């Protein structure tokens, strides 16, 4: 997950705002930051229960 402010700051000065432009900026950011991608493996239900007890 990436914070919205990080995506906003990465694209510099922006004019105009609508859903189509926002979607393009988010996808562009995701493509340029692909090299930083880290996969997250969720904990099993049993592990979660043990941690919460």
C-alpha positions as CSV (number, residue, x, y, z in Angstrom):
1,X,0.0,0.0,0.0
2,X,1.2,3.5,-0.8
3,X,-0.2,6.6,0.7
4,X,-2.1,9.0,-1.5
5,X,0.2,11.9,-0.6
6,X,3.3,9.9,-1.8
7,X,1.6,9.4,-5.2
8,X,0.6,13.1,-5.3
9,X,4.1,14.4,-4.5
10,X,5.7,12.1,-7.0
11,X,3.9,13.6,-10.0
12,X,5.0,17.2,-9.4
13,X,2.8,20.1,-10.2
14,X,-0.6,19.0,-11.3
15,X,-3.5,20.9,-12.7
16,X,-7.0,19.5,-13.2
17,X,-8.6,16.9,-11.2
18,X,-11.1,14.2,-12.2
19,X,-11.4,10.4,-11.8
20,X,-9.8,9.7,-15.2
21,X,-6.8,11.8,-14.5
22,X,-6.4,10.4,-11.0
23,X,-6.6,6.8,-12.3
24,X,-3.9,7.6,-14.9
25,X,-1.6,9.1,-12.3
26,X,-2.0,6.2,-9.9
27,X,-1.3,3.6,-12.7
28,X,1.6,5.6,-13.9
29,X,3.1,5.8,-10.4
30,X,2.5,2.0,-10.0
31,X,4.3,1.2,-13.2
32,X,7.3,3.5,-12.4
33,X,7.6,2.1,-8.9
34,X,7.3,-1.6,-9.9
35,X,10.9,-2.2,-9.0
36,X,10.1,-1.5,-5.3
37,X,7.3,-4.0,-5.2
38,X,7.3,-6.3,-2.2
39,X,4.8,-9.1,-1.8
40,X,3.0,-9.5,1.4
41,X,2.1,-12.9,2.7
42,X,-0.9,-12.9,5.0
43,X,-0.6,-14.8,8.3
44,X,-2.7,-17.9,8.6
45,X,-5.8,-17.9,10.6
46,X,-4.2,-20.1,13.3
47,X,-1.2,-17.8,13.6
48,X,-3.5,-14.8,14.0
49,X,-5.5,-16.5,16.7
50,X,-2.3,-17.4,18.6
51,X,-1.1,-13.8,18.4
52,X,-4.4,-12.4,19.7
53,X,-4.7,-14.8,22.7
